[in-house]
Amino acid sequence: MDPIILISLASVLIVGLALLGFIDRTPKPPKGTYPTTRDDNDPAPGGTAGTDLLERPETDDAGRTGTAVAEPESPVAAPVPATDVEDIEAPPALETPAPAAGRLARLRARLAKSNNIFGKGLLALLSSDNITDEVWDEVEETLLLADLGTAPTMELVDNLRERVTVEGSRDPQRVKAMLREELVKMVDPGMDRRLDATRRQDRPAVMMVVGVNGVGKTTTVGKIGRVLVAEDRRVVFGAADTFRAAAAEQLATWGSRVGVDTVRSHDDGADPASVAFEAVKTGIEQEADVVIVDTAGRLQNKSNLMDELGKIKRVIEKQAQVDEVLLVLDATTGQNGLAQAKVFAEVVNITGIALTKLDGTAKGGIVVAIQRELGVPVKLVGLGEGPDDLAPFNAEGFVEALLD
């Protein structure tokens, strides 16, 4: 056979075999899938154990191709590690202090409980059919027991005696009216009892709170802060009582309840004057309305401690004037509280009195005695243990409660 023909036949045969092999060849698997059968526990490339093989692209209604994604039934929040869940605590909600207005009226019943000497004893004596000298002696003794003080007692008895003699009235209601008028006059409603807690043009008002140990001074600072917050004033506390370990923590707790910042030192026995200075500085920076500085309880016979109180005032006044010095007294201490007030008045210029524990066994006459002795008004009275049981003092309301 012609060699050319043989070569042509061989070429046709080779080409045919090549085409047949190409047609029978198994197609290469798509990228990302296994080339062989995968067991259930074999991980898929780029996935997690148990994930099925990638599905073919699906088309949407418009004919576009894309990876099919299941739509969640509802939004799912990102998981939070279990260790973090225990550490996450919602911030405590701030308390809303009760308005200061009307507190004395609301707590009038508590105040009345502690002063039956006025309400019952005096009225019983003065409304008797025959008011003899012995009766007036009993009236005088009753007023002295009520801590009214010697001079105020004599003045009140003399005025009442004259009015009863002139009018000749024995009507209990009329006698009560006369007693009320004389007591209101002695408590002096004309005194300015407003707290100096109004911001100046370029600085906050600065208030120092002083008093001996155990009168409830730090608690009173916390309650004053609540009164001012209720009036929408911005307050900063200064925990300058660095001698009592729990004082700063106690004050910070009061502040945190109503959103008041407390400047404090974490070092035991830190310099109280430096803490007070930083508190006023913070108040200036924050443009606060008032800075209230709590000081250590000081025994009146400890001259070095009283000197320290004077130092605090001098250091504060390097950057701001002290506008209010509030002396906290325990109403149950009676004439001893009056002695304390005299000593404090010699060290700092006291501008007002906060009288605590007036709801228990207190004798209301101390209000008159302190005001007469110091010439400064009682501005606040504590009438209970509740956080909002501190009330602005009102002369008429106070006397009405005494005589109820």
Secondary structure, DSSP 8 states (H G I E B T S, - for coil): --HHHHHHHHHHHHHHHHHHHHHT------TTS-SS---TTS--TTS-TT-------EE-TTS-EE------SS-------HHHHHH------------STTHHHHTHHHHHHT-HIIIIIIHHHHTSS---HHHHHHHHHHHHHTT--HHHHHHHHHHHHHHHHHH----HHHHHHHHHHHHHHHH-TTS---------SSS-EEEEEE--TTS-HHHHHHHHHHHHHHTT--EEEEE---SSTTHHHHHHHHHHHHT-EEE--SSTT--HHHHHHHHHHHHHHTT-SEEEEE-----TT-HHHHHHHHHHHHHHTTTS---EEEEEEEGGGTHHHHHHHHHHHHHS---EEEEE-TTSS--TTHHHHHHHHHS--EEEEE-SSSTT-EEE--HHHHHHHHH-
